[in-house]
């Protein structure tokens, strides 16, 4: 049984309405989907996508580069790639991107020379990453 309000309270509350405020939209699902799609990561010039890439697939390789053979050009290009990787990591909220790139740099070094020697591109990349860690 509903409670009965005295007539004085009924008159005071007659013009009032119950206000309902909708909850804030839940963007967490959209953010998770965005993280899985990795749009900024997949746009990096040194990332190799799989044939017929799909939105939720991970790239085939996070380090697919061909050195020019000129030390200074390769070092600067590697440094530029590192800056782009940091920007993509932030845009995609992908904290593990740099570690995935470093793993593929090591894999590339093992396959390229057989002795595990890093290219000047890789050295430039790692140098720039180190610089960003030391001087935030």
N, C-alpha and C positions, 0 to 999 in steps of 0.2 A: 504494500500500500504506500502510495506517494505521500510525503509529508505535506501538510497544509500550511501555507504561509499566512501570517496575519495580513489583513487588508492594507495596513499602513505600509508594509514591505512590498506588497504587490504594486501599489501606486508608485513607490520610489524606483522600482526596477522595471517598470512597464516599458520604457524607451530603450532599455539596455538590450544588447544582443551579445550572444556568446561569440567571441572572436576566436577563430581557429587559424593558427599559422602552420602552414605545411612544413614538414621537415626539410632540411637542406637536401638537395639532390645528392645521391651517393655516387661520386665519381670514381670510387676505388676500382670498380670493375673496368671502367674505361681506361684508367691508368694502368691496370694490370695488362689489359689487351694491348695498349700502346707499347708497354715494355716488351711484350712477347713479339710484337711485329718489328721492332728495332728499325724504324724508318731512317733515322740519321746514320746508324751504323751501316746499314746496307748501301747508303749513298757514298760511303767513303771510297776514294779512288783506288785504294789498295786492297779492298775487300772483294773476294771473288764469290759471286752468288752461284748457287746450283742451277743446273739447266732447268728451265721452266719453273723458276723460283715461285714459291707460294708465300703469302704473308706471314705464316707462323713458322716457316722453316728457318733454320740457322744457316748462315753462309757456309759455303764449302771450305773457304779458307779466309782467315782474318789477316793474312799477310801474303799477298800475291803480287810481287813486284819484280821488275827486271831492272837491274842497275844499268846506268849509262856507261859505267866504266871510268867516269871522271870523278875523282874523289870529292872535290869541293861541291860539285853539283849534287852528287848523291847525298852528301852529309846535309846540305841545306834542304833537299827534298825530304829526307827523313825527318828533319826537324819540323818542316811544314806539316808532314803527315801526323806527327805527334800532336801538334796543336789542333788539327782537325779531329783527331781521335778523342782528345780531351773534351772538345765541344760536343761531339756526338755522344760521348759518355754522359755528359750532363743533360743533353736534350732527351736522350732515351731513358734516363735514370737507370743506367746500366753500370753498376759498380764494378762488375767483373770484366768489362771490355778490355782494359789494358792487359789484364792477365791472359786473356784469350789471344790477344795480339802477340804478346811475348812468347807464349807457347808455340804459336805458328812461326815466329821469327826463329826460334831454336830449331824447330822441325825443318824450316827452310835452310838454315845453316848446315844442318846435318846432311841434308840431301844434296845441296848445291856443291859443296867442296869435299864432302866425305870426311873432313877433319873437324867439322864443327866451327869453322871460321865465319864470323859475322861479316856481312857486307857493309859498305859505308852507309848505305841507306838505313840499315838496322842500327848501326852505331849512332847516326844522327838522330834517329827516333828515340833510342834509349837515353841519349844525352839530353834531349829536350824534356823527356819525361822526368829525368833526374833533376833537371833545373826547376821544373814546376813543383816537384816535391820539396826541394830545398828552399825555394823562394815563393811561397804561396801568394 
